[in-house]
Amino acid sequence: MIRYHKGKYEVEVYLGRDTEGNKKRIFKRFLKKSDAKKWEREVLQRKEENGELLNDKILLPEMVNNFLEFVKNTRPSTTYVSYRSDLSSKLSKHFEFSSMNSINMKQLNHFVDNLVASGLSPRSINRAISASRSFFDWATNSEEAVLYKNPARGLKKLPIHDNPEIKYWNNYEIELFLKEIHNHSYKDLFIFILNTGLRISEALGLTVDKFYSNNNVISIDMQLSK
């Protein structure tokens, strides 16, 4: 079924019922009616050929790899690095043997509880939650969709209570840090970040053309595309 709503063409395809008798549907929005019709035809064809659009054998780590490839080709490199860290080492590790269709909100909340128990900071956990929500949204609404319902739609971030007092390292703490990284392979990078105050993502995203040697200036731009 295709309907026009708020400037977009909404497509909804009925897939049947799950084991509990609930109706299964897949939903997506398009700017062009022709794209909406094309997608609807493809979904119905896949349903007719396979008897079912959703595949219980598709494991989450497999879809995470596909999503990361999509991000690598469409988003800034810093976004890709961040998503790869949060999804590959956290989400995929937790759901290593779970199929996409088996994951629900209760399991995702358990995933968050495990992150909390591991001692990660609320900001790090929220970054992983944000990456996970983006992944499940893609797995539900993209051209490679394998889900008819986004299980992470209601997944909430942890509350963060910011300390208004900004703390800086004193000279003694800086000396301790420099001694600790003396033989570290990324020593130069750490010192560069320490001296410039750049975020890690900003430092990793720098390219040679952003350094102007004539006046020793580094240009930090907001990346809009890769």
Beta strands, then each sheet from edge to edge (+ up, - down):
strand 1: 2-5
strand 2: 8-17
strand 3: 23-30
strand 4: 211-212
strand 5: 217-218
sheet 1: 1+ 2- 3+
sheet 2: 4+ 5-
end
